[in-house]
Every structure is written in structure tokens, then in C-alpha cells.
Amino acid sequence: MTGPQRITLAMTGASGAQYGLRLLDCLVQEEREVHFLISKAAQLVLATETDVVLPAKPQAMQAFLTEYTGAAPGQIRVYGKEDWMAPVASGSGAPAAMVVVPCSTGTLSAIATGACNNLIERAADVALKERRQLILVPREAPYSSIHLENMLKLSNMGVTILPASPGFYNQPQTVEDLVDFVVARILNCLGVPQDLLPRWGEHHLVSED
């Protein structure tokens, strides 16, 4: 199995809830253990942008997402925003990689300043201090100088800043194709196999003439 076996997936209150749901589904299909965190704002966005309405309590949400994705029992673990005993809150228990998708600019700022006001921010802080992989997927337009400065600061710390900017060279036909483009890029960065999008040049045929 290539790529990390345990991954923290956090969803925060920017537009683009479909990216987080699709990534969760792909990670489950690749048999990864997912530690799932979601902010209240992200739950509101999710209910606005999709037909998915998550239960409020972590245990009920875990059961819902397990059935929704077809995950094995225990494959998805959901934690509340102040569950400081969760594995993701400590360097000794946190997964090797973390993705925040979508990442609000508020969360971006909190991570850049080490705020740690909730479990999502603390989990990201752990990833930073332990020099583990951290991928942030901001979805905002336009970016202010503050947003850009925070991205540069985090990039200099080794964080991967992967804006939700779908490409069109694969000639997408549906919204799902656009979502898959971004999710494929996230999976590529994680080193997790994906067949959502061919890698550049994979289908390029070179003439022998």
C-alpha cells in the first residue's frame, strides 16, 4: 500500500463541501483509516451545497458516514471540536498526513498563527510541529494580501497549499469531473493511488516515424 495508511481529513466553512466528501469516499475505497473532523460552519455549507445532512453528534455522524461511504467498521473515526483526547491532538497518536478541504481563510489564519482554539486547528498544529504532511485546500476569490501572506508563511513551513482550482485540459463534462480534478491532485500529493484523472502524459502516444 502506497501513501499514508492513516489520514486526518478536516472540513471547514468554505464553499466546496463536495471536495471533502469525494476525498473521504476515495480514501475509504483505498482502504485508508480516516480521522474525520468538521466545523459547524462546514456542516452548514455541506447542507447548503449538497443533499447530505450530517447528524450533530460525533458518534451518530460516524455511523452515518460509515454507511454513506460503505466503509468498514472503525475505518472512519469522527471527533468533536473539543475532544482533546482524540489521537489527532497529540504527536504520539496523530496520523502521518492531514488534509483540510475545503480550508476557510479563517482556518488558514488560525493554523498560520498556531491558534489551536479547536481540534481542527490543534491537529494542524500537531502536523506542523511533528513535520508531518499537511495539505490545505483553500477556496476563496479573490485572495487578500493577508490570505496570501498566510499561505506563503505556511508554504515556507513545508505545508502544501493546493487551491481548489480545477483544470480544463481533460475536457470536464460535469461538476463531478471538476470536483474529481481537485481530489485527484490531493490524492497525488498524498501518494494514494487514484484513477479519477490520468497523470499528465500518460495517454500521450509518441509516433515512431
C-alpha positions in Angstrom: 0.0 0.0 0.0 1.5 3.3 -1.1 0.9 6.6 0.8 -0.2 7.0 4.4 -2.5 4.4 5.9 -4.0 6.8 8.4 -5.1 10.3 7.3 -6.8 13.2 9.1 -9.5 14.8 7.0 -10.9 18.1 8.2 -13.7 20.1 6.5 -14.1 23.8 7.4 -16.6 26.5 6.4 -15.5 27.5 2.9 -17.5 26.7 -0.3 -16.6 23.3 -1.8 -18.0 20.7 0.5 -18.1 18.3 -2.4 -14.3 18.2 -2.4 -14.3 16.9 1.2 -17.0 14.3 0.6 -15.4 13.0 -2.5 -12.0 12.8 -0.9 -13.5 10.9 2.0 -15.1 8.4 -0.4 -11.9 7.9 -2.3 -9.8 7.3 0.9 -12.3 4.8 2.1 -12.2 2.9 -1.3 -8.4 2.9 -1.0 -8.8 1.3 2.5 -7.3 4.1 4.5 -8.2 4.9 8.1 -9.7 8.3 8.2 -9.9 10.6 11.2 -12.7 13.0 10.4 -13.2 16.5 11.7 -15.7 19.1 10.7 -16.6 22.5 11.9 -20.1 23.8 12.5 -19.7 26.2 9.6 -18.7 23.4 7.3 -21.8 21.4 8.3 -23.9 24.4 7.3 -22.1 24.7 4.0 -22.5 21.0 3.4 -26.3 21.2 4.0 -26.4 24.2 1.6 -24.3 22.8 -1.2 -25.4 19.1 -1.1 -28.2 16.9 -0.1 -26.1 15.5 2.8 -27.2 16.5 6.3 -24.9 15.1 8.9 -26.0 14.2 12.4 -24.7 16.7 15.1 -23.2 14.1 17.5 -19.8 12.6 16.6 -20.9 9.0 17.2 -24.0 9.4 15.1 -22.0 11.2 12.4 -19.5 8.3 12.4 -22.3 5.8 11.8 -23.8 7.9 9.1 -20.5 8.4 7.2 -19.6 4.7 7.5 -22.9 3.7 5.9 -22.7 6.6 3.3 -19.2 5.6 2.1 -19.5 1.9 2.6 -16.6 2.0 5.0 -15.6 -0.9 7.2 -16.5 -0.7 10.9 -13.9 1.6 12.6 -12.4 2.8 9.3 -13.9 6.3 9.8 -13.4 7.9 13.2 -15.2 11.2 14.0 -14.2 13.6 16.8 -15.9 16.6 18.2 -14.3 20.1 18.0 -13.2 20.0 21.7 -12.2 16.3 22.0 -8.7 16.9 23.3 -8.2 13.2 24.0 -8.5 12.4 20.3 -5.4 10.8 18.7 -5.1 13.8 16.3 -4.4 16.1 19.2 -1.1 14.6 20.0 2.1 13.9 18.1 2.2 10.4 19.6 -1.2 9.4 18.1 -1.8 11.6 15.1 -1.9 10.1 11.5 1.1 10.8 9.2 -0.9 13.2 7.0 -3.7 15.7 7.3 -5.8 17.4 4.7 -8.1 20.4 5.3 -10.6 20.6 2.4 -12.2 22.9 1.9 -10.0 25.2 4.1 -11.6 28.5 5.0 -9.4 31.6 5.2 -10.2 31.8 8.9 -8.8 28.3 9.4 -5.8 29.2 7.3 -5.1 32.2 9.5 -5.5 30.2 12.7 -3.1 27.5 11.5 -0.6 30.1 10.4 -0.6 31.7 13.9 -0.8 28.5 15.9 -4.2 29.4 17.5 -5.3 25.9 18.5 -8.8 27.1 19.5 -10.4 23.8 18.4 -9.4 20.3 17.4 -9.0 21.1 13.7 -6.5 23.8 14.5 -4.8 21.7 17.1 -4.5 18.7 14.7 -2.9 21.0 12.1 -0.6 22.4 14.7 0.5 18.9 15.6 1.2 18.1 11.9 3.4 21.2 11.7 5.3 20.6 14.9 5.9 16.9 14.0 7.0 17.8 10.5 4.2 15.7 9.0 2.4 16.2 5.7 -0.2 18.9 5.8 -2.3 19.9 2.8 -4.6 22.9 2.8 -7.2 23.4 0.1 -8.4 27.0 0.2 -11.4 28.1 -1.8 -11.7 31.8 -1.9 -11.7 34.5 -4.6 -10.1 36.9 -4.7 -7.4 36.4 -2.1 -6.4 39.4 0.1 -2.8 40.2 1.0 -3.5 38.7 4.4 -4.6 35.4 2.8 -1.5 35.3 0.5 0.9 36.2 3.4 -0.6 33.3 5.5 -0.2 30.9 2.5 3.4 31.9 2.0 4.2 31.6 5.7 2.7 28.1 5.8 4.4 27.1 2.5 7.7 28.1 3.9 7.0 25.7 6.8 6.5 22.8 4.4 2.7 22.9 4.0 1.2 22.1 0.6 -1.1 24.9 -0.5 -3.4 23.4 -3.1 -6.2 25.8 -4.1 -9.4 24.4 -5.3 -8.7 25.4 -8.9 -10.0 22.7 -11.4 -8.2 22.4 -14.8 -10.0 22.1 -18.1 -7.4 20.3 -20.3 -9.2 17.0 -19.5 -12.4 18.5 -21.0 -14.7 18.1 -18.0 -18.3 17.4 -18.8 -19.9 17.6 -15.4 -19.5 19.3 -12.0 -18.3 15.9 -10.7 -15.5 16.0 -13.2 -14.4 19.3 -11.8 -14.5 18.0 -8.3 -12.6 14.9 -9.3 -9.8 17.0 -10.8 -9.1 18.7 -7.5 -9.5 15.5 -5.5 -7.1 13.6 -7.8 -4.5 16.3 -7.2 -4.9 15.9 -3.4 -4.5 12.1 -3.7 -1.5 12.5 -5.9 0.1 14.7 -3.2 -0.7 12.1 -0.6 0.8 9.3 -2.7 -2.5 7.5 -2.6 -3.5 5.7 -5.9 -6.3 7.2 -7.9 -7.9 6.7 -11.3 -10.0 9.9 -11.3 -7.6 11.7 -13.6 -4.8 10.4 -15.8 -1.4 11.8 -14.9 0.0 14.3 -17.5 1.4 12.5 -20.5 0.0 9.0 -19.6 -2.1 8.8 -22.7 0.3 10.7 -25.0 1.2 8.4 -27.9 4.6 9.1 -29.5 4.9 8.3 -33.2 7.8 6.1 -34.1 8.2 7.9 -37.5 
